[in-house]
Amino acid sequence: MLKKIPKILSPDLVHALMRMGHGDEIVLADANFPGHSLHDRVIRCDGLGIPPLLDAILELLPLDPYADHQAALMSVVPGDPVVPTIWDAYREIVAVHDASAQLAFEDRFAFYERAKNAYAIVVTGEEALYGNIILKKGVI
């Protein structure tokens, strides 16, 4: 154990956050996300929801102030009646850690393509539909 590192973060996840450089992205994926078919570097956080994990990660991870958007969400597929209320939680959590952060929306397949280029995908136990979020690392 180390001081000041949120206990919800596994050693593998902290290691990935440390290895990421400026502009690298990390995907926090819901339980339905095809992480293993999109990427070789997958970190499992089964049983954890994204909101507490997002909060813990943002204790350590600076967001990129030079990017147009510091985070991205997967847009609802046209015609799908789902209203992702989890996005409100994400906005609140991100704002606590970076009041100037902006969130963008990516359509489903563009989100998948972006995930392929991320540093890592964190597959969680989050059950909220459209619960995926990409974070872009900044500098300290």
N, C-alpha and C positions, 0 to 999 in steps of 0.2 A: 504494500500500500504506500501511496505517496500523499503528501498534503496537497490540498486545494484542487485535486483532480476529481471531478464528480464521479462517484462510485458506480454510476450507471454505465460509464464508458469502459469498455473492455481494453485490455492491453493492445490487442490487434487494431482496434479503432483509434486509440491514441497514437499508435505507431503510424498508421496511415495519415492521420492529421499532421503529424510531425514531418512526414516525408513529402507532403504536398508542397508545391511552390506557388508563388504568386500567379493567379490566373487559373490554377488547377481547380477542377470541380469535383464535388462529391455528391452522390445521389443518395437520398434517404428514401427508400422504396417501401411501398406498402406490401402486404403479404401476397398480393396477387401479381406483383411485378415480375417479369421474366428475367431477373437479374443474371442467373447463371447462363442463360442462352445469349446474353448480350455482352458479357464481360468475363474475363478470367480472374479479376481481383474482386471477389465478393466477400463481404464481412457479414456474418450472420448475427442478428440480434433478435432472434425469435422470442416471442413473448413480450417484447417491449413495444409500446406505442410510439409513434413519431414525436408527438409534442414534448414529452419529457426528454427524449433523446436529443431533439433539436435544441432545447434549452441548454442541456449539458454541453453539447458540441459548441454552441455559440459562446460558452464561457471561455473556450480556448481558441476558437477559430475566428480570426478577423475577416470581415467581408471586404470585397474589393471595391474601394471607393471610386476607382477609375473606370469601372464597367458601367454601362447604361443601366443594367439591372444586376443586383447582387444575388438574386435567387430567382428560380423559375418553377412554376407549377404546371402540371399537365392539365390542359383545357378539357372541359367536358366535350365528349364526342357529340356533334350536332344531332339533335333528335333524342338524346338521352335525357330523361327527366330528372336525373340526379342533381341535387343542389349540395355541393361539398361544403358543409358547415365547418369542417376542419380547417379550411383556409383561413377563417377568422382567427382561430387559435394560432396558426402559423404567423399571420400578420402581427398579432399581439406579441408573440415571443420574439420575432425578429426585431420589432420596434423597441423592445426593452434593451436589446443588445446593440442596436444600431438604428437610431431614430431616422436617419436619412436613407436607409436601405429601400430599394425599389424592387418590386416583384413583377416578373414578366409571366406570360402564359405561352406555352408551346402546345401545338396540337399533338395528339398521341404519338404519331409516328416520328415527328420531328423530335419529340422528347426522347423516344427510344434511340434515335441516331445520336443525339447529344449525350445520352447515357453511355453509349459505346466509347466515347472519347473522354469520359470522366476518369479521374484518378482511380476511383473505386465506387462500387455500389454497395450500400448497406441495406440488406434485406431485413425488414422488421416484421413484427407480428401485427402491424397496424391493419385494421379491418375497414377503415373508412375508404370508400371508393374515391378515386382521384386523390389519394393521400400522398402522392409522390412529390418530392421537392428536391431541387438541385441547388447547391450552395457554391458560390465562387469565392475562393480564398483570396484575401488581400494581403497587405503588409502591416507590420507593426510600426 
